[in-house]
């Protein structure tokens, strides 16, 4: 029931990049590379595309964020120190691949503040869930950042340049298969399909059915859930036809149509690959009603952490050693379980908001069906 309640957010979210959104990640990366004089910056100065690819590619497994189990581990993997170390080990002396790994390093540094501080604080404040609140909060931050760049006319990058590089952040996927092979080997998984799907989602295009000789397809999870919503709407409609005996049935018909429309819309978003575009628009609208305050301070902090990495090559975020940047439950190298900040931030939601929502929805459903079943 929980998955069905928030499905519209779930599925659209899962074809986007969950953390910081592409624009802020690209902004932090490009600006730091241009403004810092260091061995890493000099080494990758002509390989900005590789660094951006490594950064954006780290979020590609987000399409498995809702599936749980081993699928979710792929997302946790690209957000871990162990993946980063493996990446550099595989890259060897290949400058292109090393800069991709530096992009992953940037991603860990940038996500730490988001997943361990910024987003958890607001999830707790708003009594919301990680899946629902997380993207809305970060979309708000992204919108504020874009507005600030436009207003202040940042000399290091223009809005048009930032948007273009965000949309095309995974283009290297088709230029040389060594880039996807790096992620595959470092993760121990075949991520080709995931990369193609997310790349197409960013561009609002249809993904290719075959890439490098591999069949590409969406995880069945999304089709199963979207079709389940459609079936639930049809069942609601059928029950209304069978039970409805008075004017209240028209309200029930309206609800059934909404559920069916949602199911059709979700399926259509998967077929047309417009989920990312729809999500961006929806998250921006919803976000306008959520006050996250002025995010300039967190933006400056993340940018400074990114610059510090270029100077020190240490995976740290304002004094914190980074082992994990996903913010979810994880087991460290000593087999010790660490509770994720995003998980613990949901406590108020799990024990207050969610039960209350379910109680209200259940009571309303029972009331409506009883009400419309009575003869005039």
Secondary structure, DSSP 8 states (H G I E B T S, - for coil): -HHHHTHHHHHHHTTS--SSHHHHHHHHHHHHHHH--SHHHHHTTT-HHHHHHHHHHTTGGGGGTTT-HHHHHHHHHHTBHHHHHHHHHHHTT-HHHHHHHHHHHHHHHHHHHIIIIIHHHHHHHTT--HHHHHHHHHHHHHHHHHHHHHHHT-TT--HHHHHHHHHTTTGGGGT-THHHHHHHHHHTS--HHHHHHHHHHHHT----SEETTEE----HHHHHHHHHHHHHHHHHHHHHHHH--STTHHHHHHHHHHHHHHHHHHHHHHHHT-HHHHHHHHHHHHHTTS-----HHHHHHHHHHHHHHHHH---EETTEE-SB-S-S-EE-TTS-EE--HHHHTTHHIIIIIHHHHHHHHHHHHHHHHHHHHS--
